[in-house]
Amino acid sequence: MPTKEDNSEKEKSLDLFLKIGLDERTARNTIANNKVTTNLTAVIHEAGLTDGCSRSVGNLIYTVATKYPGNALPHRPTLLQYVVSSKVKTTAQLDAALSFLATTGNENLDLNKFEEACGVGVEVSTEDIKHAVNEVFEENKASILELRYRTNVGELLGHVRKRLPWADAKAVKQLVDAKLYELLGDKTAADNEKPSKKKKEKPAKVEDTAAPVATPEKAPEEDLNPYLIFPNPEENLKVHTEVPFSDGTILRCCNTKALLDKHLKVTGGKLLTRFPPEPNGYLHIGHAKAMFIDFGLAKDRDGGCYLRYDDTNPEAEKKEYIDHIEEIVQWMGWKPFKITYTSDYFQELYELAVELIRKGCAYVDHQTPDEIKEYREKKLNSPWRDRPVSESLKLFEDMRSGLIEEGKATLRMKQDMQSDNYNMYDLIAYRIKFTPHPHAGDKWCIYPSYDYAHCIVDSLENVTHSLCTLEFETRRASYYWLLHALGIYQPYVWEYSRLNISNTVMSKRKLNRLVTEKWVDGWDDPRLMTLAGLRRRGMTSTAINSFVRGIGITRSDGTLISLGRLEHHVREEMNKTAPRTMAVLHPLKVVITNLEANSTIEVDGKKWPDAQADDPSAFYKVPFSNVVYIERTDFRMQDSKDYYGLAPGKSVILRYAFPIKCTEVILADDNETILEIRAEYDPSKKTKPKGVLHWVAQTSPEVDPFKIEVRLFDRLFLSENPAELDNWLGDLNPHSKVVIPNAYGLSSLRDAKVGDSFQFERLGYFTVDQDSTPEKLVFNRTVTLKDSYSKGGK
């Protein structure tokens, strides 16, 4: 529990952040992240802005605090002087400055080159911008006239940005919008139509209006295109990272011009990414973010994304998982450039391992796993680290030939056992496993490790952008060390924050326990955050992608995203795509005494709230008879002013039908249980009660309405972050799944197919489950109607 001192410090931080112009929501989101709070506070003091500054300067200060390269800290005060003095005053300038400083590192800073690199002193007038905008529109006029308001404005902004990199982004956006209007005029009805073939790709518009923003305002074109932060393949000459060694030397890893030219010749300058799942489990919503970044960036730049199975462990892979991954990638709307396996490159990986040994950068080790762990903890070299190269070559060949027992030898990379980075402690490159490989067969009895294989295969496949989550950031040194040691092409590596969602767990180990110990009903249980589970629950790939896009491609780690945020995007989509109907979960019988038993009146129900009277397809027929069923919770024996349901002597309207008035209540022998209600309806509809109830009627005398099963799903865990709990299984929500076997639905639901979705009026959005049979349909509640997120949730 936070102490008074903690709360006091948070209030001081909040006050300081508000002084530099951050909006309150951003400021509060910031103080929830201790790392960002510490960095931002330090930067504000360093810049001398404790008394405040303008919002534009404050936003730049925030960016410095969150994105400044750690290898160039000595130069941060200099950059802050440029920001405070408005010599660096735009996001584009600041991005260029951060890139320049990342390349410079802790070397002496050449101010002339620095100022040139980030446009210090360059003034771009409104006339300059107008001239550039006119040129871009003239070059793209034919396309703009054809596409009209469906023109990709982000591309136009990008073209202007290339001409005037230091122009004010907002001014550029305003002038582009004005020019677009000047050329096209007012929007026509055709402009407002949404092409059906692109409907699934269209992101929901909620993020700009309803979603809380976790960072200060960005340039408009960045909002339109989240991939603008990534460099182009031809820019891959810059220093990727610096690897400091314990002897004081620093390895600055980057491509030589010859390596880059060779790479570009092979790829034709094409941008290539990879989505590399391990085929040892089902994909979850965190993988949806990875796919959005990997496949999305490739699609944005007209490149390609490999679907590469990281199948280095022959004991873990299953064809079930491989088939599932391919099917889910397709369902999410992505198309792989090629489907490959790490095992496709086992021969090349082996040959490069031999080369690594020859270069004196790897050795065969005989330590046990426990000994390796102990030596790493003590930063001690293995006794076999300095054995002759020829000896390691011979032993590695013996490993390859099956002459050494499993567990008796490994191949380790000779990195830096005294490094401050644990991932430079002579990582294992190869292990012996006498296990046939599902994809490669029984050809191999040694298998490469992830740390050895993934960076090399990235290089062999000419991947331009190797994108992964932040927990791999400390492995970047090993990644580049190995590629540098082998003298092969080095992709651009960038890490982003993991997607952490409240009230669930997403580690493979925990998910596997939930499934194998039968705490849930399989990998596609609708309560899980697996993509198969979300799909079964009724969520669509477009809603999931919209949710991921709304979160953004950030490096802000540790943020827990509310499950309500995902549900908000799903609800927004289903509100437009799920037709309305009615169902009653807990039926209470109501007998209409002034309507004949054999008579049925058909009334028109609306499939959509804005249904037009001249569109018959927007309506459906609802039978009204002398026996209807309402929800038990919509009736009380005691009325009150704030209650709009039915009560003795009170009237309500049955949705789309007539007002009814309760005239009698039939109780069971215990004089408490309500068996049925007697009521009279008002055929003239002159009565105007406030309460409106959903209902289902008998379509034939003495025949119950259409019976359905309804499954109500809720949060799987009670705590927001169950992964932090020691007894996380003890936090499971006992009411996360409630089955209602005998609900009633309108007879029009009989023809519903698996995957069809509906809004059950007043109840929520529901989707037909795969457990449905011809005798009984099963509906999963996808989301409720209530949206707490758009009203201020996080």
C-alpha positions in Angstrom: 0.0 0.0 0.0 1.4 3.4 -0.9 2.6 5.6 2.1 1.8 9.2 2.6 5.4 10.0 1.5 4.9 8.1 -1.7 1.7 10.0 -2.4 3.4 13.3 -1.6 6.2 12.5 -4.0 3.7 11.6 -6.7 1.9 14.9 -6.2 5.2 16.8 -6.5 6.0 15.0 -9.7 2.5 15.6 -11.1 2.8 19.3 -10.3 6.2 19.5 -12.0 5.0 17.6 -15.1 2.0 19.9 -15.4 4.3 22.9 -15.3 6.1 21.9 -18.4 2.8 21.7 -20.3 1.9 18.0 -20.2 -1.9 17.5 -20.1 -3.2 15.9 -16.9 -3.9 12.5 -18.3 -0.4 12.2 -19.8 1.1 13.4 -16.5 -0.8 10.9 -14.5 0.1 8.1 -16.8 3.7 9.1 -16.5 3.9 9.0 -12.7 2.5 5.5 -12.9 5.8 4.5 -14.5 8.7 4.9 -12.1 11.4 4.7 -14.7 9.9 7.4 -16.9 9.1 9.6 -13.8 12.8 9.4 -12.7 14.1 10.2 -16.2 11.7 13.0 -16.8 12.4 14.6 -13.4 16.1 14.5 -14.0 15.8 16.0 -17.5 13.6 18.8 -16.2 16.1 19.7 -13.5 19.0 19.4 -16.0 17.3 21.7 -18.4 16.5 24.2 -15.6 12.8 24.1 -16.2 11.5 23.5 -12.7 9.5 26.7 -12.9 7.8 25.5 -16.1 7.9 26.1 -19.8 5.7 26.2 -22.9 3.8 23.1 -23.9 5.8 22.7 -27.2 9.1 22.8 -25.3 7.6 20.4 -22.6 6.6 17.9 -25.2 10.2 17.9 -26.6 11.6 17.6 -23.1 9.3 14.5 -22.5 10.7 13.0 -25.7 14.3 13.5 -24.5 13.4 11.8 -21.2 11.9 8.8 -22.9 14.0 8.3 -26.1 17.5 9.6 -25.3 20.1 7.1 -26.3 21.9 5.6 -23.2 25.3 5.5 -24.9 25.4 9.4 -25.3 24.4 10.6 -21.8 27.4 13.1 -21.6 25.8 15.1 -24.4 22.3 15.3 -23.0 22.8 18.7 -21.3 24.0 20.1 -24.7 20.8 18.9 -26.4 18.6 20.3 -23.7 20.3 23.7 -24.1 19.3 23.6 -27.8 15.7 22.6 -26.9 15.3 25.3 -24.2 16.8 28.0 -26.5 14.4 26.8 -29.4 17.3 26.0 -31.7 15.8 22.5 -31.8 12.1 23.2 -31.8 10.3 20.5 -33.9 9.8 16.8 -33.5 11.6 16.2 -36.8 14.7 18.2 -35.5 14.7 16.3 -32.2 14.4 12.9 -33.9 17.4 13.8 -36.1 19.3 15.1 -33.0 18.7 11.8 -31.1 19.8 9.8 -34.1 23.0 11.8 -34.5 23.8 11.5 -30.8 23.1 7.7 -30.8 25.7 7.4 -33.6 28.2 9.7 -31.8 27.9 7.9 -28.5 30.3 9.3 -25.8 32.8 10.6 -28.3 33.5 14.3 -28.7 30.5 16.1 -30.1 31.2 18.1 -33.3 28.6 20.9 -32.9 28.9 22.0 -36.5 28.0 18.5 -37.7 25.3 18.2 -35.0 23.6 21.5 -36.0 23.8 20.5 -39.7 22.3 17.1 -39.0 19.3 18.4 -37.1 18.6 21.6 -39.0 19.6 24.2 -36.5 19.1 27.7 -37.9 17.1 26.4 -40.9 14.0 28.5 -41.2 11.2 27.2 -43.3 8.6 29.9 -44.3 5.0 29.3 -45.1 5.8 30.2 -48.7 8.4 27.4 -48.7 5.8 24.9 -47.5 3.2 26.1 -50.0 5.7 25.7 -52.8 6.6 22.1 -51.7 3.0 21.2 -51.2 2.2 22.5 -54.7 5.0 20.4 -56.2 3.9 17.2 -54.4 0.2 17.7 -55.5 1.3 18.4 -59.1 3.4 15.2 -59.2 0.5 13.1 -57.7 -2.4 15.0 -59.2 -3.7 12.1 -61.4 -3.8 9.7 -58.4 -5.4 12.3 -56.1 -8.1 13.0 -58.7 -8.8 9.3 -59.0 -8.8 8.4 -55.3 -10.2 11.8 -54.2 -10.6 11.8 -50.4 -9.4 8.2 -50.2 -6.0 9.5 -51.0 -3.3 8.4 -48.5 -2.6 11.8 -46.9 0.2 10.3 -44.9 2.1 9.6 -48.1 1.6 13.2 -49.3 2.9 14.4 -46.0 5.9 12.1 -46.3 6.7 13.5 -49.7 6.7 17.1 -48.3 8.7 16.0 -45.4 11.5 14.7 -47.7 11.7 18.1 -49.4 11.5 20.1 -46.2 12.5 17.9 -43.3 12.5 20.8 -40.8 9.1 22.3 -41.7 6.5 22.6 -38.9 4.5 19.4 -39.1 1.2 21.0 -38.2 1.6 23.8 -40.8 2.4 21.2 -43.4 -0.8 19.2 -42.5 -3.0 22.3 -42.6 -1.7 23.3 -46.0 -2.0 19.8 -47.4 -5.6 19.6 -46.2 -6.3 23.1 -47.7 -4.8 22.1 -51.0 -6.8 18.9 -51.0 -10.0 20.8 -50.5 -9.0 23.4 -53.2 -8.4 20.6 -55.7 -11.4 18.4 -54.8 -14.0 20.7 -53.3 -16.7 19.4 -50.8 -17.0 15.7 -50.2 -19.6 14.0 -52.3 -21.9 11.1 -51.3 -19.5 8.8 -53.1 -16.6 10.1 -51.1 -18.4 9.1 -47.9 -19.1 5.5 -49.0 -16.8 2.9 -47.5 -15.5 0.4 -50.1 -16.6 -3.1 -48.9 -13.3 -4.7 -49.9 -11.4 -2.4 -47.6 -13.8 -2.5 -44.7 -11.8 -5.0 -42.7 -8.6 -3.0 -43.0 -10.2 0.2 -41.8 -9.1 0.9 -38.2 -11.7 2.1 -35.7 -11.6 5.8 -35.2 -12.0 5.7 -31.5 -8.3 6.1 -30.6 -8.2 9.7 -31.6 -11.3 10.7 -29.7 -11.8 8.4 -26.8 -8.6 6.6 -26.0 -6.3 8.1 -23.2 -3.0 9.1 -24.7 0.1 7.8 -23.0 2.5 10.3 -24.6 2.3 14.0 -25.6 0.8 15.1 -28.9 2.7 13.8 -31.9 3.0 15.3 -35.4 -0.3 14.5 -37.3 1.5 12.4 -39.9 2.9 10.1 -37.2 -0.7 9.5 -36.0 -1.6 8.6 -39.5 1.4 6.3 -40.0 3.0 4.6 -37.0 5.8 3.2 -39.2 7.5 6.5 -40.0 9.9 6.0 -37.1 11.7 3.2 -38.9 14.6 4.0 -41.3 14.8 2.8 -44.9 17.1 -0.2 -45.8 19.6 2.0 -47.6 20.2 4.0 -44.3 21.5 0.8 -42.6 25.1 2.1 -42.5 24.7 3.8 -39.1 26.1 2.3 -35.8 23.6 -0.2 -34.6 24.8 -0.5 -31.1 28.0 -0.2 -29.0 29.3 -3.3 -27.2 31.5 -2.2 -24.3 34.0 -4.9 -23.2 35.4 -5.3 -19.7 38.9 -4.4 -20.9 37.7 -0.9 -21.8 37.4 -1.4 -25.5 34.2 -0.7 -27.4 32.9 -2.6 -30.4 30.8 -0.3 -32.6 28.8 -2.6 -34.8 27.7 -1.4 -38.2 27.6 -2.5 -41.8 30.5 -1.7 -44.1 29.5 0.0 -47.3 30.5 -3.1 -49.2 28.2 -5.3 -47.0 25.3 -2.9 -47.4 25.7 -2.6 -51.1 25.8 -6.4 -51.5 22.7 -6.7 -49.4 20.8 -4.0 -51.4 21.8 -5.7 -54.6 20.3 -8.9 -53.5 17.1 -7.3 -52.1 16.7 -4.5 -54.7 16.3 -2.2 -51.7 13.2 -4.0 -50.6 12.3 -3.8 -46.9 12.1 -7.2 -45.3 10.9 -8.1 -41.7 10.2 -11.4 -40.0 7.6 -12.8 -37.6 9.4 -15.6 -35.8 7.1 -17.6 -33.5 8.2 -20.8 -31.8 5.9 -23.6 -32.8 5.3 -24.8 -29.3 2.1 -23.1 -28.3 -0.9 -21.0 -29.5 -0.5 -17.4 -30.4 -1.9 -14.8 -28.0 -2.8 -11.1 -28.3 0.8 -10.1 -27.7 1.6 -11.8 -31.0 -1.1 -9.7 -32.6 1.0 -6.6 -31.7 4.2 -8.3 -33.1 2.3 -9.2 -36.4 1.0 -5.6 -36.6 4.5 -4.3 -36.4 6.3 -6.9 -38.5 3.8 -7.5 -41.3 2.4 -3.9 -41.0 5.8 -2.2 -41.6 6.5 -4.5 -44.5 3.1 -3.8 -46.1 3.5 0.0 -45.5 6.8 0.0 -47.4 5.8 -2.4 -50.1 8.2 -5.0 -48.7 7.8 -8.5 -47.4 7.6 -10.3 -44.0 8.8 -13.8 -43.5 6.8 -16.1 -41.4 9.8 -18.0 -39.9 9.3 -20.9 -37.4 12.0 -20.8 -34.8 12.2 -24.6 -34.6 15.6 -25.0 -32.9 14.2 -27.2 -30.2 13.2 -30.6 -31.7 11.4 -31.7 -28.5 9.0 -28.8 -28.4 7.6 -28.4 -31.9 4.3 -29.9 -32.9 2.5 -29.8 -36.3 -0.7 -28.7 -34.5 1.0 -25.5 -33.5 2.5 -24.9 -37.0 -0.9 -25.3 -38.6 -2.5 -23.1 -36.0 0.1 -20.3 -36.5 -0.3 -20.2 -40.3 -4.1 -20.2 -40.0 -4.1 -17.4 -37.3 -1.7 -15.3 -39.3 -4.1 -15.5 -42.3 -7.1 -14.8 -40.1 -5.4 -11.7 -38.7 -5.3 -10.3 -42.2 -1.5 -10.9 -43.0 0.1 -12.6 -45.9 3.7 -13.9 -45.5 6.3 -13.0 -48.1 7.7 -16.6 -47.5 7.2 -19.3 -44.9 10.6 -20.5 -43.6 12.0 -22.6 -40.8 15.2 -22.0 -38.9 15.9 -25.6 -39.6 16.1 -24.8 -43.3 19.5 -23.2 -42.5 20.9 -25.9 -40.2 23.8 -26.6 -42.7 24.7 -22.9 -43.1 24.5 -22.4 -39.3 26.8 -25.4 -38.8 29.3 -24.1 -41.4 29.3 -20.7 -39.8 29.9 -22.3 -36.3 33.0 -23.9 -37.7 34.1 -20.6 -39.1 33.5 -19.0 -35.7 35.8 -21.6 -34.1 38.5 -21.0 -36.7 38.3 -17.2 -35.9 39.0 -18.0 -32.2 35.5 -16.8 -31.3 34.0 -20.1 -30.1 35.1 -23.2 -28.2 33.8 -26.6 -27.1 33.1 -26.7 -23.4 32.5 -29.6 -21.1 30.9 -27.9 -18.1 27.6 -29.1 -16.8 24.6 -26.7 -16.8 25.1 -26.2 -13.0 28.8 -25.4 -13.5 28.0 -23.0 -16.3 25.5 -21.2 -14.1 28.0 -21.0 -11.2 30.8 -19.7 -13.4 28.6 -17.1 -14.9 27.5 -15.9 -11.5 31.1 -15.6 -10.4 32.2 -14.1 -13.8 34.7 -16.9 -14.3 36.1 -18.3 -17.5 35.5 -21.9 -18.3 38.5 -24.1 -17.9 38.2 -25.1 -21.6 37.8 -21.5 -22.9 41.4 -21.2 -24.1 41.8 -24.7 -25.6 43.4 -24.8 -29.1 41.3 -24.0 -32.1 42.2 -27.3 -33.7 41.0 -29.1 -30.6 37.6 -27.4 -30.6 37.3 -28.1 -34.3 37.9 -31.8 -33.8 35.5 -32.0 -30.8 32.8 -30.0 -32.6 33.0 -32.5 -35.5 32.7 -35.3 -32.9 29.6 -33.7 -31.5 28.2 -33.5 -35.1 29.0 -37.1 -35.7 27.3 -38.3 -32.5 30.5 -39.5 -30.8 29.9 -37.4 -27.6 27.2 -38.2 -25.2 24.3 -35.8 -24.7 25.1 -33.2 -22.0 28.8 -33.9 -22.2 29.7 -31.0 -24.5 28.4 -27.7 -25.8 29.8 -25.1 -28.3 30.0 -21.7 -26.6 30.7 -18.3 -28.1 33.9 -16.6 -26.7 32.4 -13.3 -25.7 33.2 -11.5 -22.4 32.7 -13.3 -19.1 33.5 -10.1 -17.2 31.0 -7.9 -19.0 28.3 -6.1 -17.2 25.8 -7.6 -19.6 24.8 -11.2 -18.6 24.0 -11.9 -22.2 27.7 -11.7 -23.1 28.7 -14.5 -20.8 29.9 -16.9 -23.5 26.4 -18.0 -24.6 25.8 -21.5 -25.8 25.7 -21.9 -29.6 25.1 -25.7 -29.9 23.9 -28.5 -27.7 23.8 -32.2 -28.3 20.3 -33.8 -28.5 19.8 -37.3 -29.9 16.2 -36.4 -30.9 14.9 -36.5 -34.5 13.7 -33.1 -35.7 10.1 -32.7 -36.9 11.2 -30.8 -40.0 14.8 -31.8 -40.6 14.4 -35.5 -39.7 17.3 -37.4 -38.1 20.1 -35.7 -40.0 21.3 -33.8 -37.0 22.1 -34.6 -33.4 23.4 -31.1 -32.5 21.0 -28.2 -32.5 21.7 -24.4 -32.5 20.5 -22.2 -29.7 18.1 -19.3 -30.2 20.9 -16.8 -29.3 23.1 -18.2 -32.0 20.6 -18.9 -34.7 18.1 -16.1 -34.9 20.6 -13.3 -35.7 22.4 -15.4 -38.3 19.1 -16.4 -40.0 18.0 -12.8 -40.0 21.2 -12.0 -41.9 21.0 -15.0 -44.3 17.4 -14.0 -45.2 18.5 -10.4 -45.7 16.0 -9.1 -43.1 16.3 -5.3 -43.0 14.4 -4.7 -39.8 14.7 -7.2 -36.9 12.0 -6.1 -34.5 11.4 -7.7 -31.1 10.1 -6.9 -27.6 12.1 -5.1 -25.0 13.1 -8.1 -22.9 15.5 -8.9 -25.8 17.2 -5.5 -25.6 20.0 -6.8 -23.5 20.6 -9.5 -26.1 21.3 -6.8 -28.8 25.0 -6.8 -27.8 25.3 -10.5 -28.4 23.3 -10.3 -31.6 25.6 -7.7 -33.2 28.8 -9.2 -31.7 28.1 -12.5 -33.5 27.3 -11.0 -36.8 30.4 -8.7 -36.5 32.6 -11.7 -35.6 31.4 -13.6 -38.7 31.6 -10.5 -40.9 28.1 -10.8 -42.3 25.3 -8.4 -43.0 23.7 -6.7 -39.9 20.0 -5.9 -39.8 18.6 -2.9 -38.1 17.4 -4.0 -34.6 14.6 -2.2 -32.7 12.8 -3.2 -29.6 9.2 -2.3 -28.6 7.2 -2.7 -25.4 5.4 -6.0 -24.7 1.6 -5.9 -24.7 0.5 -6.5 -21.1 -3.3 -6.7 -20.6 -5.1 -6.6 -17.2 -6.8 -9.6 -15.5 -5.0 -12.2 -17.5 -1.7 -14.0 -18.0 0.2 -14.4 -21.3 3.4 -16.3 -20.5 3.5 -19.6 -22.4 4.3 -21.4 -19.2 1.3 -20.1 -17.4 -1.0 -20.5 -20.4 0.2 -24.1 -20.7 -0.6 -24.8 -17.1 -4.1 -23.3 -17.4 -4.8 -25.6 -20.4 -3.0 -28.8 -19.3 -4.4 -28.7 -15.8 -7.9 -28.0 -17.2 -8.4 -24.7 -15.4 -9.9 -23.6 -18.8 -11.4 -25.5 -21.6 -8.5 -25.7 -24.1 -6.3 -23.2 -26.0 -9.4 -21.6 -27.6 -11.3 -21.0 -24.3 -13.0 -17.7 -24.8 -11.6 -16.4 -21.5 -8.0 -16.7 -22.7 -6.1 -14.0 -24.5 -5.1 -16.5 -27.1 -6.1 -15.3 -30.6 -8.0 -18.6 -31.0 -9.9 -17.9 -27.8 -10.7 -14.3 -28.7 -11.9 -15.4 -32.1 -14.2 -18.0 -30.6 -15.5 -15.4 -28.2 -16.6 -13.4 -31.2 -13.8 -10.8 -31.5 -12.7 -10.0 -35.0 -9.2 -9.5 -36.4 -10.0 -6.0 -37.5 -11.1 -5.0 -34.0 -7.9 -6.5 -32.5 -5.7 -4.8 -35.1 -7.5 -1.5 -34.4 -6.8 -2.0 -30.6 -3.1 -2.7 -31.3 -2.8 0.3 -33.6 -4.4 2.5 -31.0 -1.8 1.5 -28.4 1.0 2.4 -30.8 4.5 1.2 -31.4 6.2 2.4 -28.3 9.1 1.5 -26.0 7.2 2.4 -22.8 7.7 -0.8 -20.9 5.7 -2.1 -17.9 2.4 -0.5 -18.8 -0.6 -2.6 -18.0 -3.4 -2.0 -20.6 -6.9 -2.4 -19.4 -8.9 -5.2 -20.9 -11.7 -2.7 -21.3 -9.6 -0.9 -23.9 -9.7 -4.0 -26.1 -13.4 -4.5 -25.4 -14.0 -0.9 -26.4 -12.7 -1.5 -29.9 -14.7 -4.7 -30.2 -17.8 -3.0 -29.1 -17.3 -0.1 -31.5 -17.1 -2.6 -34.4 -19.9 -4.8 -33.3 -22.2 -1.8 -32.9 -21.9 -1.4 -36.6 -21.8 -5.0 -37.7 -24.0 -7.0 -35.3 -27.8 -6.9 -36.1 -30.1 -6.4 -33.1 -32.4 -9.1 -31.9 -33.9 -10.2 -28.5 -33.3 -13.0 -26.1 -34.3 -13.6 -22.5 -31.7 -15.2 -20.2 -33.8 -15.8 -17.1 -37.4 -16.1 -18.3 -40.4 -15.0 -16.3 -43.8 -15.9 -17.8 -46.3 -13.1 -18.5 -49.8 -13.9 -19.6 -51.6 -11.2 -21.6 -55.2 -11.7 -20.4 -56.9 -9.4 -22.9 -55.4 -11.1 -26.0 -56.8 -14.3 -27.3 -54.8 -17.5 -26.8 -54.5 -18.5 -30.4 -53.9 -15.0 -31.9 -50.4 -13.7 -32.9 -49.6 -10.2 -33.9 -46.4 -9.5 -35.9 -44.5 -6.4 -35.1 -41.4 -5.0 -36.8 -38.1 -5.1 -34.9 -35.1 -3.0 -36.0 -31.9 -4.7 -36.9 -30.1 -1.4 -36.7 -30.8 1.7 -34.6 -30.9 4.0 -37.7 -33.0 1.6 -39.8 -34.8 3.5 -42.6 -38.5 2.9 -43.0 -38.1 2.3 -46.8 -35.5 -0.4 -46.3 -37.2 -3.8 -45.6 -33.9 -5.5 -45.0 -33.3 -3.4 -41.9 -36.3 -4.9 -40.1 -37.3 -8.4 -38.9 -40.6 -9.8 -37.8 -41.3 -10.3 -34.1 -44.3 -12.5 -33.1 -46.4 -11.1 -30.2 -48.8 -13.5 -28.5 -50.7 -13.8 -25.2 -47.7 -15.5 -23.5 -44.5 -13.6 -23.4 -41.4 -13.9 -21.3 -39.4 -11.1 -19.7 -36.2 -11.1 -17.6 -36.9 -12.0 -13.9 -34.8 -9.0 -13.0 -37.2 -6.7 -14.8 -40.0 -7.4 -12.3 -40.3 -6.4 -8.6 -43.1 -6.7 -6.1 -42.2 -3.3 -4.7 -42.1 -0.3 -7.1 -39.9 2.8 -6.6 -39.4 6.1 -8.4 -36.0 5.2 -9.8 -37.2 1.8 -11.1 -38.3 1.4 -14.7 -39.2 -2.3 -14.7 -42.6 -4.0 -14.2 -44.3 -4.1 -10.8 -47.9 -4.7 -9.6 -50.2 -2.0 -11.1 -47.4 -0.6 -13.2 -47.0 -0.3 -17.0 -44.0 -0.8 -19.2 -43.5 -1.0 -23.0 -42.5 -4.2 -24.6 -39.8 -3.3 -27.2 -41.3 -2.7 -30.7 -44.7 -4.0 -29.4 -47.2 -2.6 -26.9 -47.5 -1.2 -23.4 -48.6 -3.8 -20.8 -49.8 -3.3 -17.2 -49.3 -5.9 -14.4 -52.7 -6.8 -13.0 -51.9 -9.9 -11.0 -48.9 -11.9 -9.7 -49.2 -15.7 -9.3 -47.0 -17.0 -6.4 -45.9 -20.5 -5.5 -46.9 -22.3 -2.3 -44.1 -20.6 -0.4 -45.8 -17.3 -1.1 -42.5 -15.8 -2.4 -41.5 -17.5 -5.6 -43.1 -15.8 -8.6 -44.6 -18.3 -11.1 -46.1 -15.9 -13.6 -47.4 -12.5 -14.2 -50.9 -11.6 -15.5 -51.1 -8.4 -17.5 -53.2 -6.4 -20.0 -51.8 -4.9 -23.1 -52.8 -1.5 -24.6 -53.5 -2.1 -28.4 -54.0 1.6 -28.9 -50.5 2.4 -27.5 -52.0 5.5 -25.8 -50.1 4.6 -22.5 -46.6 6.1 -22.4 -44.6 4.4 -19.7 -40.9 5.2 -19.3 -39.6 1.6 -19.0 -38.9 -0.4 -22.1 -38.2 -4.2 -21.7 -36.9 -6.8 -24.1 -39.0 -10.0 -24.4 -39.7 -13.2 -26.3 -43.1 -14.6 -27.0 -44.6 -18.1 -27.5 -45.3 -18.6 -31.2 -47.7 -21.4 -30.6 -50.0 -22.3 -27.6 -48.3 -24.4 -25.0 -45.0 -24.4 -27.0 -42.0 -22.8 -25.3 -40.0 -20.2 -27.3 -36.8 -21.1 -29.1 -34.5 -22.4 -26.5 -30.8 -21.5 -26.6 -27.7 -21.8 -24.3 -25.9 -18.7 -23.3 -22.4 -18.5 -21.9 -21.5 -15.3 -20.0 -17.7 -14.7 -19.9 -16.0 -12.3 -17.5 -12.4 -11.5 -16.4 -10.4 -14.8 -16.0 -8.6 -13.4 -12.9 -9.8 -11.1 -10.1 -6.6 -9.1 -9.9 -5.4 -6.7 -12.5 -2.0 -8.2 -12.6 -2.2 -11.9 -11.5 1.2 -12.7 -13.0 2.8 -10.8 -10.1 1.1 -13.1 -7.5 2.9 -16.1 -6.0 -0.4 -18.0 -5.9 -1.7 -16.7 -9.3 -3.9 -19.7 -9.8 -5.7 -18.8 -6.5 -6.7 -15.6 -8.1 -8.9 -17.2 -10.8 -12.3 -15.7 -11.0 -14.8 -18.4 -10.0 -17.5 -16.6 -12.0 -15.5 -16.1 -15.2 -17.8 -18.5 -17.0 -21.5 -18.7 -16.3 -23.6 -21.1 -18.4 -27.3 -20.4 -18.8 -28.7 -23.6 -20.4 -32.3 -22.6 -20.9 -32.5 -19.1 -22.2 -35.1 -18.1 -24.8 -34.4 -16.4 -28.1 -36.5 -15.2 -31.0 -37.3 -17.8 -33.6 -35.5 -15.8 -36.2 -32.2 -16.9 -34.6 -32.8 -20.5 -35.7 -30.8 -20.1 -38.9 -27.7 -18.5 -37.2 -24.4 -20.1 -38.1 -21.2 -20.6 -36.1 -19.4 -17.2 -35.9 -22.6 -15.1 -36.5 -22.8 -12.2 -34.1 -25.8 -10.3 -32.7 -26.7 -7.6 -30.2 -29.1 -9.1 -27.7 -30.9 -5.8 -26.9 -30.2 -4.6 -23.3 -27.9 -7.6 -22.7 -24.7 -7.3 -24.9 -23.1 -8.7 -28.0 -23.2 -12.4 -28.5 -21.6 -14.8 -31.1 -22.7 -18.4 -32.0 -20.2 -20.9 -30.6 -18.7 -24.0 -32.3 -20.4 -26.2 -29.6 -23.8 -25.4 -31.2 -25.9 -28.3 -32.6 -28.9 -28.5 -34.8 -30.9 -29.1 -31.6 -29.5 -26.1 -29.6 -27.5 -23.1 -30.5 -24.9 -21.9 -28.0 -24.1 -18.2 -27.8 -21.0 -16.7 -26.2 -21.2 -13.2 -24.8 -18.4 -11.3 -26.7 -18.7 -8.0 -24.7 -21.3 -6.3 -22.6 -23.1 -3.2 -23.8 -21.6 -1.0 -21.1 -18.3 0.8 -22.1 -16.4 2.0 -19.1 -13.2 2.6 -21.1 -14.6 5.4 -23.4 -15.8 7.2 -20.2 -12.2 7.5 -18.9 -10.8 4.0 -18.5 -7.2 3.2 -19.1 
